[in-house]
């Protein structure tokens, strides 16, 4: 289970959750994530990975954005949460 917390983003938050899932799947397959249309704003992102029972599996994020768009930031944080935490 991938949880991307983006307060007040509604549908965009659901889109970012899917972006995170796709980025992790691509990383597991040894390929680059699919290109996704940018949401055209910068934001810090925190990605939390949980197993089916709700146990914490990984989490990572930043207090300020490190990439120019929130979609790229989500992809980056998702892969790091899956691979480095």
Secondary structure, DSSP 8 states (H G I E B T S, - for coil): -EEE--TT-THHHHHHHHHHHHHHHHHHTTS--------S-----EEEEE-TT--EEEEEE-SS-SSSSHHHHHHHHHHHHHHT-
